[in-house]
Amino acid sequence: MPVKVKGLKTSRGALVVSTYVPLSLVSKMDIIASAYEDYRDVNPLKYPIKTIYMVILVLVTLLILFGATWFGFHLARQLSTPLEILGKATEAIADGEYKTVDVTAGSLEIAQLVESFNRMTQDLSHTEQQLRAHSQYIGIILSNISAGVISVDQMGKIKTVNKYATQLLQIDPAKLIGKSFSEVLRGEHKALLESLFLKLKQFKTHTVQKEVHITVRGEPLILQASLSPLRDELGSDLGYVLVFDDLTKLVHAQRAAAWREVARRIAHEIKNPLTPIRLSAERLQKKFEDQITDPAFASCTTTIIEQVDGLKELVNEFSSFARMPQAQLVSGDLNQIVESALILYQEGHKNIEFEITTDKNMPIFDLDKEQMKRAIINLLENAVAALSHQENTGPSKITVSTSYDSILRIAKIVISDNGPGIAAEIRERIFEPYFSTKDEGTGLGLAIVKRIIDDHNGFIRVQNNSPQGSCFVIELPATSRTEIISNRDTKKDGEIII
């Protein structure tokens, strides 16, 4: 560039500015250039080394991840495995299997949880055993009491039925448990139970009682039913319990005792004037039979004597029922007694076919021969009377059989006929005094038979004969005289021992 100098002429020139480069800098420049040349020579290996580094880094990363994952799963397994085992054990407890668990936990908290669970399981098992033993004890008590017990919940569903109720009502408890009583009962029985519930709610009493008459498989029963609410310790309603007793035999015994008293009084009031009346009529006949020729006199006196004799027989029946003679127990052959009683009817009723079957193994045991013969004669008399009133034209037949059960030591007599039979509604009353289906009957024959069988500690029942007719079954204990007298002495008045 042009430079102007004062006092000089303008001229052109050049100014060179330079600096001195030290030797050390030159040396450094050489080193840099050499390093550059070396780097340029190594540059082709840059990418393979980078790849190796990346691979190593990835492998190390994966290894770390795998180790962390494995450690996590291992730690989770130490926590989840005991919990899973505890879960299965809990389900087993819900199913009623009280078993402890044996598992090793890696955590102190899980170990404490397992220990607490095992202790709880042992306590539950012990409590379950106590409850089961208590339930069995209550069940044994309910099954052995002489009363029927049926419990229902608040919804009216049947919960329990004891053994006596099952036998008395002849029902299957498996078909009743869990069902509502309205589904099981029908008609009057359902209305009867509903009336008991209604009275219990209306009067708010602890128990309502009622005497009910039902029929089970054709057999009438008299029951004393009691309905009571069930409450826990807090007073909460749990349902109801129905308790019933069989009063059939007791009612029959009370009726028999009442009729015996009536018979005793009737016999006492009638028997005294009969003898003077008969003697007076006989005296009139002897004194005036030659003086009075009117046949009406003889007819009237004879009628008086005959009617007095008839009244005497009736009074004797009353007396026999009201005060049966003490049984004179002696060793006797039951087969022989039955055969001797049957011979009388075989000869007197040729139009009836009699069939007898005796057990040759029948033992000799103690009984009152005369009373037992009288009982069999009364049953045969009823069978003959039933056949005389039958409407069918088929052959009349009476079958008598004896058998002996050596295990139970019971002798059995069965007298059956093919007559019209006995209606189910009156079957329970035929052994009651003064109950008769015959217009001319006194109603004391079967009552006396039952009294004789009772004195021998036996049992008599009536059932339908197949295909038609009635069947009387007598069961007698084949015991010694001492055993019979001992049992009879311990029997209360009006009590029937079977």
C-alpha positions in Angstrom: 0.0 0.0 0.0 1.4 3.5 -0.6 3.0 5.2 2.3 3.3 9.0 2.5 6.2 10.4 4.4 6.2 14.1 5.3 8.9 16.0 3.4 9.4 13.2 1.0 7.9 12.5 -2.2 5.4 10.0 -2.6 6.9 6.7 -3.6 5.9 3.1 -3.7 7.4 0.5 -1.5 6.7 -2.7 0.5 6.8 -3.3 4.2 7.6 -6.9 5.3 6.7 -7.9 8.7 7.9 -11.2 9.9 8.4 -13.1 13.2 10.9 -15.6 14.4 9.7 -19.1 14.8 11.4 -20.8 17.7 13.0 -24.2 17.3 10.8 -25.7 20.0 7.7 -24.8 18.1 9.1 -26.3 15.0 9.8 -29.4 16.9 6.3 -29.6 18.2 5.0 -29.1 14.7 7.1 -32.1 13.6 5.7 -34.1 16.4 2.1 -33.2 15.5 2.7 -34.0 11.9 4.2 -37.3 12.9 1.3 -38.1 15.1 -1.1 -37.2 12.3 0.8 -39.5 9.9 0.6 -42.3 12.5 -3.1 -41.7 13.1 -3.7 -41.8 9.4 -2.0 -45.1 9.2 -4.1 -46.5 12.1 -7.5 -45.1 10.9 -8.5 -48.3 9.0 -8.8 -50.3 12.4 -11.1 -47.7 14.0 -14.5 -49.4 13.2 -13.6 -53.1 14.1 -12.3 -52.0 17.6 -15.5 -49.9 18.1 -17.6 -52.9 17.2 -15.7 -55.1 19.6 -16.1 -52.6 22.4 -19.8 -52.4 21.7 -20.2 -56.2 21.7 -18.3 -56.4 25.0 -20.5 -53.7 26.4 -23.7 -55.4 25.3 -22.6 -58.8 26.7 -21.7 -57.2 30.0 -25.1 -55.4 30.1 -26.9 -58.6 29.3 -25.0 -60.5 31.9 -25.8 -57.9 34.5 -29.5 -58.0 33.4 -29.6 -61.8 33.6 -28.0 -61.8 37.0 -30.4 -59.2 38.3 -33.4 -61.0 36.8 -32.3 -64.4 38.3 -31.7 -62.8 41.6 -35.1 -61.2 41.4 -36.9 -64.4 40.6 -34.9 -66.3 43.3 -35.9 -63.7 45.8 -39.5 -63.7 44.6 -39.6 -67.5 44.8 -38.4 -67.4 48.4 -41.4 -65.1 49.1 -44.1 -66.5 46.7 -43.5 -70.3 47.4 -44.4 -70.1 51.1 -47.3 -67.9 50.3 -48.5 -70.3 47.6 -48.2 -73.2 50.0 -50.1 -71.2 52.7 -52.8 -70.5 50.1 -53.3 -74.2 49.3 -53.3 -75.0 53.1 -56.0 -72.3 53.6 -58.1 -74.0 50.9 -57.6 -77.4 52.6 -58.7 -75.8 56.0 -61.8 -74.6 54.2 -62.5 -78.2 53.2 -62.0 -79.4 56.7 -58.4 -80.7 56.5 -56.4 -79.2 59.3 -52.7 -79.8 58.3 -49.6 -77.8 59.2 -47.2 -76.7 56.5 -43.4 -77.4 56.5 -41.7 -74.8 54.4 -38.4 -72.9 54.7 -38.7 -69.2 54.2 -35.9 -66.9 53.3 -37.5 -64.0 55.0 -38.0 -63.5 58.8 -41.4 -62.1 58.3 -42.5 -65.0 56.1 -41.1 -67.5 58.7 -43.2 -65.8 61.4 -46.2 -65.9 59.2 -45.8 -69.7 58.6 -45.3 -70.3 62.3 -48.5 -68.3 63.1 -50.4 -70.2 60.5 -49.3 -73.6 61.9 -50.3 -72.5 65.4 -53.7 -71.3 64.1 -54.2 -74.6 62.3 -53.4 -76.6 65.4 -55.9 -74.5 67.4 -58.6 -74.9 64.7 -58.0 -78.7 64.6 -58.3 -78.9 68.4 -61.5 -76.8 68.4 -62.9 -78.9 65.5 -62.3 -82.1 67.5 -64.0 -80.6 70.5 -67.0 -79.4 68.4 -67.2 -82.8 66.7 -67.1 -84.6 70.0 -69.7 -82.3 71.4 -71.9 -82.7 68.4 -71.6 -86.5 68.6 -72.5 -86.3 72.3 -75.6 -84.2 71.6 -76.5 -86.5 68.7 -76.2 -89.6 70.9 -78.4 -87.9 73.5 -81.0 -87.0 70.9 -81.0 -90.4 69.3 -81.5 -92.2 72.7 -84.2 -90.0 74.3 -87.7 -91.5 74.1 -89.2 -88.5 72.3 -89.2 -87.3 68.8 -87.1 -84.1 68.1 -87.2 -82.1 64.8 -85.6 -78.7 64.5 -86.2 -76.1 61.8 -84.5 -72.8 61.1 -86.0 -69.4 60.7 -87.0 -70.0 57.1 -88.8 -73.2 58.1 -86.3 -75.6 56.7 -85.7 -78.9 58.6 -82.2 -79.0 60.1 -82.2 -82.2 62.3 -84.4 -85.2 62.9 -83.5 -87.6 65.7 -83.7 -91.4 65.6 -86.9 -91.8 67.6 -88.7 -89.4 65.3 -87.5 -91.4 62.3 -88.7 -94.7 63.8 -92.0 -93.4 65.0 -93.0 -91.5 61.9 -91.3 -94.0 59.6 -89.5 -91.3 57.6 -86.1 -91.0 55.9 -84.3 -88.0 57.3 -82.0 -87.8 54.3 -85.0 -86.8 52.2 -86.1 -84.2 54.7 -82.9 -82.3 55.8 -82.7 -79.0 54.1 -86.3 -79.0 52.9 -89.1 -76.7 54.1 -91.8 -78.3 56.3 -94.4 -76.8 53.9 -92.9 -79.0 51.1 -92.9 -82.1 53.3 -96.3 -81.8 55.0 -99.6 -81.9 53.3 -103.2 -81.1 54.2 -104.2 -81.3 57.9 -100.7 -82.0 59.1 -99.4 -78.8 57.5 -102.3 -76.8 58.9 -101.7 -78.3 62.3 -98.0 -77.2 62.4 -98.9 -73.8 61.0 -101.4 -73.4 63.8 -98.7 -74.1 66.4 -96.4 -71.5 64.9 -99.3 -69.0 64.8 -100.1 -69.6 68.5 -96.5 -69.3 69.5 -96.2 -65.9 67.8 -99.6 -64.6 69.0 -99.3 -65.5 72.7 -95.5 -65.0 72.8 -95.0 -68.0 75.1 -91.9 -70.2 75.5 -93.8 -73.3 74.5 -97.1 -74.4 73.0 -98.5 -77.9 73.4 -101.2 -79.8 71.7 -102.4 -83.4 71.5 -102.6 -84.4 67.8 -103.9 -87.5 66.1 -102.1 -88.7 63.0 -102.0 -91.8 60.9 -98.6 -93.3 59.9 -98.7 -96.1 57.3 -102.3 -96.9 58.3 -101.5 -96.9 62.0 -103.2 -94.2 64.1 -101.0 -92.4 66.6 -101.8 -90.0 69.5 -98.9 -87.5 70.0 -98.3 -84.8 72.5 -96.5 -82.1 70.4 -94.5 -79.2 71.9 -93.2 -76.3 69.8 -90.5 -74.0 71.3 -88.3 -71.3 69.8 -84.5 -71.7 69.7 -82.4 -68.7 70.9 -78.7 -68.3 71.5 -76.9 -66.6 74.4 -77.6 -63.2 72.9 -81.3 -63.9 72.4 -81.2 -64.1 68.6 -83.7 -66.4 67.0 -82.2 -69.5 65.5 -85.4 -71.3 64.6 -87.8 -73.7 66.3 -87.7 -77.2 67.8 -90.7 -79.6 67.7 -90.7 -82.3 70.4 -93.4 -84.9 70.5 -94.2 -88.0 72.7 -96.2 -91.1 71.7 -99.2 -91.2 74.0 -101.0 -93.9 72.1 -100.3 -96.7 74.6 -100.8 -94.4 77.6 -104.2 -93.2 76.4 -105.3 -96.8 75.8 -104.1 -97.8 79.2 -105.9 -94.8 80.8 -109.1 -95.7 78.9 -108.8 -99.3 80.0 -108.3 -98.3 83.6 -111.3 -96.0 83.5 -113.5 -98.7 81.9 -112.4 -101.2 84.5 -113.6 -98.9 87.2 -116.9 -98.4 85.4 -117.2 -102.2 85.0 -116.5 -102.7 88.7 -119.2 -100.3 89.7 -121.8 -101.7 87.2 -121.1 -105.3 88.4 -121.5 -104.2 92.0 -124.8 -102.4 91.4 -126.4 -105.0 89.2 -125.2 -108.3 90.8 -126.9 -107.8 94.2 -130.6 -107.7 93.1 -130.2 -110.4 90.4 -130.2 -113.4 92.8 -133.4 -112.3 94.7 -135.2 -111.7 91.3 -134.3 -115.1 90.0 -135.2 -116.9 93.3 -138.6 -115.0 93.4 -139.4 -116.0 89.8 -138.5 -119.7 90.6 -140.6 -119.6 93.8 -143.6 -118.2 91.9 -143.3 -121.0 89.4 -143.1 -123.8 92.0 -145.9 -122.3 94.1 -148.5 -121.4 91.4 -147.6 -123.7 88.5 -150.5 -126.1 89.6 -152.9 -123.3 90.4 -152.4 -121.0 87.4 -153.1 -122.6 84.1 -152.6 -119.5 82.0 -149.5 -120.1 79.8 -148.5 -116.5 80.0 -147.6 -117.0 83.7 -145.1 -119.8 82.9 -143.8 -117.8 79.9 -143.3 -114.7 81.9 -141.5 -116.4 84.8 -139.3 -118.3 82.4 -138.5 -115.2 80.6 -137.6 -113.5 83.9 -135.3 -116.3 84.8 -133.6 -116.4 81.4 -133.1 -112.7 81.3 -131.7 -112.7 84.8 -129.2 -115.5 83.8 -128.2 -113.3 80.8 -127.7 -110.3 83.0 -125.6 -112.6 85.3 -123.4 -113.5 82.4 -123.0 -109.9 81.5 -122.1 -109.0 85.0 -119.6 -111.8 85.1 -118.0 -110.4 82.0 -117.9 -107.0 83.8 -116.3 -108.6 86.8 -113.9 -110.6 84.8 -112.6 -107.5 83.0 -112.6 -105.2 86.1 -110.9 -107.7 88.3 -109.2 -110.5 86.3 -108.0 -113.4 88.5 -104.3 -113.5 89.3 -102.5 -115.5 86.6 -101.6 -119.0 87.9 -98.3 -119.6 86.1 -97.4 -123.2 85.5 -95.3 -125.0 82.9 -97.4 -125.5 79.8 -97.3 -126.5 76.2 -98.5 -123.5 74.1 -99.0 -125.8 71.0 -101.3 -128.1 73.0 -103.3 -125.1 74.4 -103.8 -123.8 70.8 -104.8 -127.2 69.5 -107.3 -127.9 72.3 -109.0 -124.5 71.7 -109.2 -125.0 68.0 -110.8 -128.5 68.3 -113.9 -126.9 69.8 -114.4 -124.8 66.7 -113.5 -127.4 64.1 -116.3 -129.6 65.4 -118.9 -126.8 65.7 -118.3 -125.0 62.4 -118.1 -127.5 59.6 -118.6 -124.7 56.9 -115.3 -123.1 57.9 -111.9 -124.5 56.9 -109.5 -124.5 59.8 -105.7 -124.8 59.2 -103.2 -125.1 62.0 -99.4 -125.0 61.8 -97.3 -125.5 65.0 -93.6 -125.1 65.6 -92.2 -128.4 66.9 -89.3 -126.5 68.5 -91.7 -124.6 70.8 -90.3 -124.9 74.4 -92.3 -125.5 77.6 -92.5 -122.3 79.5 -94.6 -120.8 82.3 -98.1 -119.5 81.5 -101.6 -119.6 82.8 -103.3 -122.3 80.7 -106.9 -121.4 81.4 -106.4 -117.7 80.7 -104.3 -118.3 77.6 -107.0 -120.7 76.3 -109.7 -118.2 77.0 -107.7 -115.5 75.0 -107.4 -117.9 72.0 -111.1 -118.8 72.2 -112.1 -115.1 72.1 -109.9 -114.5 69.1 -111.4 -117.6 67.3 -114.9 -116.4 68.2 -114.2 -113.0 66.6 -112.8 -114.7 63.5 -115.9 -116.9 63.2 -118.2 -113.9 63.7 -116.3 -112.0 61.0 -116.7 -114.8 58.5 -120.4 -115.1 59.2 -120.8 -111.4 58.2 -118.7 -111.5 55.0 -120.4 -110.7 51.8 -118.2 -112.7 49.4 -119.2 -116.2 48.4 -115.6 -117.7 48.6 -114.6 -120.4 51.0 -114.3 -119.3 54.6 -110.9 -120.0 56.2 -109.2 -119.5 59.6 -105.5 -120.1 59.9 -103.7 -120.6 63.2 -99.9 -120.9 63.5 -97.3 -120.9 66.2 -93.6 -120.2 66.0 -90.6 -119.7 68.3 -87.7 -117.3 68.0 -84.8 -119.0 69.9 -82.6 -115.9 69.7 -85.2 -113.5 71.1 -86.9 -116.2 73.2 -90.3 -115.1 71.9 -93.3 -117.4 71.2 -95.7 -116.2 68.5 -99.3 -117.1 67.8 -100.9 -115.8 64.6 -104.7 -116.2 64.0 -105.9 -114.9 60.7 -109.1 -115.1 58.7 -110.3 -114.1 55.2 -113.3 -112.1 56.4 -114.1 -108.5 55.6 -111.2 -107.2 57.8 -111.0 -104.2 60.2 -111.1 -100.6 59.0 -108.0 -98.6 59.7 -109.8 -95.9 61.5 -111.2 -98.3 64.2 -108.2 -100.6 64.4 -106.7 -98.7 67.3 -109.9 -98.9 69.4 -110.7 -102.6 69.1 -108.9 -103.4 72.3 -110.7 -100.7 74.2 -113.4 -101.9 76.7 -117.0 -101.7 75.5 -116.0 -100.9 71.9 -117.6 -103.4 69.5 -118.5 -103.5 65.9 -121.2 -106.1 66.6 -124.7 -105.0 67.8 -125.0 -107.8 70.2 -121.4 -107.6 71.5 -120.4 -106.3 74.9 -117.0 -105.0 73.7 -115.1 -106.8 76.4 -113.8 -109.9 74.5 -110.7 -108.3 73.0 -110.2 -106.1 76.1 -110.0 -109.3 78.2 -107.6 -110.8 75.6 -105.3 -107.8 75.8 -105.4 -107.9 79.6 -104.4 -111.6 79.6 -101.6 -111.0 77.2 -100.4 -108.0 79.3 -100.4 -110.2 82.4 -98.0 -112.5 80.6 -95.8 -109.5 79.6 -96.7 -110.1 76.0 -97.9 -108.0 73.2 -100.9 -108.3 70.8 -101.5 -106.4 67.6 -103.8 -106.6 64.7 -103.0 -106.0 61.0 -104.5 -106.7 57.6 -104.4 -110.2 56.2 -103.4 -110.7 52.6 -105.4 -110.6 50.3 -108.3 -109.8 52.7 -109.3 -110.3 56.3 -107.6 -109.5 59.6 -104.7 -111.0 61.4 -104.1 -111.1 65.2 -100.5 -111.6 66.3 -99.6 -112.5 69.9 -96.0 -112.4 71.1 -95.1 -114.0 74.5 -91.8 -114.0 76.2 -90.8 -117.7 76.8 -89.5 -117.0 80.2 -89.7 -118.6 83.6 -92.4 -118.0 86.2 -90.0 -115.9 88.4 -89.1 -113.6 85.5 -92.8 -112.9 84.6 -93.9 -112.3 88.2 -90.9 -110.0 88.8 -91.7 -107.9 85.7 -95.4 -107.8 86.6 -94.7 -106.6 90.1 -92.6 -103.7 88.9 -95.3 -102.6 86.4 -97.4 -99.7 87.5 -101.1 -99.7 87.4 -102.3 -99.1 83.9 -98.8 -99.5 82.4 -98.3 -101.8 79.5 -95.0 -103.7 79.3 -94.0 -105.0 75.9 
